[in-house]
Structure formats: C-alpha cells, structure tokens
Amino acid sequence: EAGAERQVRTEYATGEVQLFEGEKGAERLVRTDFLDGTIKYHEGARGSERVVRTAYADGRLKHFEGEMGAERKVRTQFPDGGTQYYEGARARSRASRICPETRIHAHTPPG
C-alpha cells in the first residue's frame, strides 16, 4: 500500500548495517552489524534505543544496563565459559569477580 513503507534496514558505506522493527513512524533500532563481525543489540522505543548486548567475533558477549547514552557494562561472558561481573558507574566500573563455568575456584579462609 502506498505510503505504508517503513524503515527496516540502513546500509552505510563503512559496511555498518542497522536493522529496525516497528510500525511506520515508530521504527526502532534493534541491531547494528559491523564489518569486523561485532553485533550490537538494542532495546527501547524509537529515539531511546540503548545497547543491551554486544557480541564479538571471538565469542565474547558483553551485557549492558542503563538508559541510552548512559549504558554501563554489567558482565562479560567468555568463550571458555568464564564470566566477569562489573559494578559501579559507567566510567568507573570495575571487575568484581570472575566465575568460570568450566572451572571452580574456591578460597577457604584460615581458621
């Protein structure tokens, strides 16, 4: 139907590809693919899309929380099954622990 077209994909000369979902006038960014194999996943309403996950070609997967422009990394999953967790503000987040799923490390305090 004429006039019912909606944006579903944008391709840039850099090789970046953005994918959109939603009705005409409410299309929202849901995924961005990069030439190096990195994929960013977005959630949120049009104009407020935020990065929630980034997948890298080497198998790492980073998870984010927060509003658009203020996303902070909360964990990184590694191909070997390890997981690194982060806490703190966006610019000051630091690793809080590593929990490899394939290996168990335990520390028993003396006493």
Kinemage of the C-alpha trace (Angstrom):
@kinemage 1
@onewidth
@group {chain A} dominant
@subgroup {mainchain}
@vectorlist {calphas} color= white
{ca glu a 1} P 0.000 0.000 0.000
{ca ala a 2} L 1.345 3.410 -0.984
{ca gly a 3} L 2.578 5.478 1.959
{ca ala a 4} L 2.828 2.468 4.261
{ca glu a 5} L 6.557 1.990 3.730
{ca arg a 6} L 8.622 1.659 6.867
{ca gln a 7} L 12.333 1.590 7.505
{ca val a 8} L 13.715 -1.920 8.063
{ca arg a 9} L 17.403 -1.610 7.165
{ca thr a 10} L 20.074 1.036 6.642
{ca glu a 11} L 23.421 0.223 4.994
{ca tyr a 12} L 26.342 2.634 5.309
{ca ala a 13} L 29.392 2.992 3.043
{ca thr a 14} L 31.516 1.872 6.023
{ca gly a 15} L 29.837 -1.545 5.884
{ca glu a 16} L 27.786 -0.915 9.024
{ca val a 17} L 24.225 -2.237 8.781
{ca gln a 18} L 21.375 -1.182 11.077
{ca leu a 19} L 18.175 -3.211 11.406
{ca phe a 20} L 14.847 -1.739 12.542
{ca glu a 21} L 11.489 -3.058 13.765
{ca gly a 22} L 8.153 -1.364 14.343
{ca glu a 23} L 5.312 0.305 12.516
{ca lys a 24} L 5.786 3.227 10.140
{ca gly a 25} L 6.834 6.280 12.109
{ca ala a 26} L 7.748 4.183 15.154
{ca glu a 27} L 10.646 2.168 13.724
{ca arg a 28} L 13.256 1.464 16.369
{ca leu a 29} L 16.855 0.295 16.054
{ca val a 30} L 17.210 -3.326 17.202
{ca arg a 31} L 20.587 -4.406 15.827
{ca thr a 32} L 23.792 -2.969 14.374
{ca asp a 33} L 26.227 -5.203 12.445
{ca phe a 34} L 29.845 -4.179 11.855
{ca leu a 35} L 32.348 -5.448 9.268
{ca asp a 36} L 34.605 -6.979 11.927
{ca gly a 37} L 31.791 -9.339 12.990
{ca thr a 38} L 30.694 -7.324 16.034
{ca ile a 39} L 26.928 -7.159 16.578
{ca lys a 40} L 25.235 -4.688 18.939
{ca tyr a 41} L 21.698 -5.414 20.134
{ca his a 42} L 19.441 -2.507 21.093
{ca glu a 43} L 16.191 -2.191 23.068
{ca gly a 44} L 13.862 0.709 23.729
{ca ala a 45} L 11.409 2.962 21.979
{ca arg a 46} L 12.320 4.987 18.905
{ca gly a 47} L 14.812 7.669 19.831
{ca ser a 48} L 15.626 5.977 23.147
{ca glu a 49} L 17.268 2.805 21.891
{ca arg a 50} L 20.045 1.609 24.192
{ca val a 51} L 22.729 -1.038 23.773
{ca val a 52} L 21.878 -4.117 25.860
{ca arg a 53} L 24.358 -6.618 24.436
{ca thr a 54} L 27.421 -6.703 22.206
{ca ala a 55} L 28.588 -9.945 20.587
{ca tyr a 56} L 32.149 -10.149 19.253
{ca ala a 57} L 33.506 -12.435 16.530
{ca asp a 58} L 35.866 -14.066 19.066
{ca gly a 59} L 32.863 -15.312 21.075
{ca arg a 60} L 32.835 -12.709 23.870
{ca leu a 61} L 29.451 -11.346 24.869
{ca lys a 62} L 29.119 -8.092 26.856
{ca his a 63} L 25.896 -7.144 28.644
{ca phe a 64} L 24.865 -3.577 29.477
{ca glu a 65} L 22.256 -1.851 31.644
{ca gly a 66} L 21.123 1.769 31.735
{ca glu a 67} L 19.423 4.341 29.586
{ca met a 68} L 20.580 5.413 26.128
{ca gly a 69} L 23.932 7.179 26.350
{ca ala a 70} L 24.470 6.034 29.932
{ca glu a 71} L 24.772 2.284 29.370
{ca arg a 72} L 27.211 0.549 31.689
{ca lys a 73} L 28.790 -2.861 31.307
{ca val a 74} L 27.500 -5.346 33.905
{ca arg a 75} L 29.118 -8.579 32.717
{ca thr a 76} L 31.266 -10.167 30.050
{ca gln a 77} L 30.894 -13.808 29.076
{ca phe a 78} L 33.910 -15.550 27.539
{ca pro a 79} L 34.020 -18.448 25.056
{ca asp a 80} L 35.679 -20.699 27.676
{ca gly a 81} L 32.612 -20.354 29.927
{ca gly a 82} L 34.055 -17.716 32.242
{ca thr a 83} L 32.034 -14.694 33.294
{ca gln a 84} L 33.369 -11.383 34.563
{ca tyr a 85} L 30.977 -9.122 36.517
{ca tyr a 86} L 31.214 -5.342 36.859
{ca glu a 87} L 29.856 -2.865 39.367
{ca gly a 88} L 29.947 0.904 39.644
{ca ala a 89} L 29.161 3.860 37.416
{ca arg a 90} L 29.741 3.749 33.659
{ca ala a 91} L 33.174 5.392 33.522
{ca arg a 92} L 34.270 3.854 36.805
{ca ser a 93} L 33.005 0.283 36.530
{ca arg a 94} L 35.445 -2.366 37.668
{ca ala a 95} L 35.510 -6.129 37.631
{ca ser a 96} L 34.099 -7.585 40.817
{ca arg a 97} L 34.649 -11.313 40.265
{ca ile a 98} L 35.335 -13.958 37.658
{ca cys a 99} L 33.270 -17.133 37.679
{ca pro a 100} L 34.477 -19.582 35.043
{ca glu a 101} L 31.743 -22.114 34.398
{ca thr a 102} L 34.278 -24.722 33.314
{ca arg a 103} L 36.450 -24.452 36.443
{ca ile a 104} L 35.615 -23.982 40.108
{ca his a 105} L 37.908 -21.850 42.247
{ca ala a 106} L 37.271 -21.804 45.958
{ca his a 107} L 39.033 -19.981 48.776
{ca thr a 108} L 38.611 -21.107 52.344
{ca pro a 109} L 39.798 -18.558 54.931
{ca pro a 110} L 42.206 -19.902 57.560
{ca gly a 111} L 40.739 -20.785 60.923
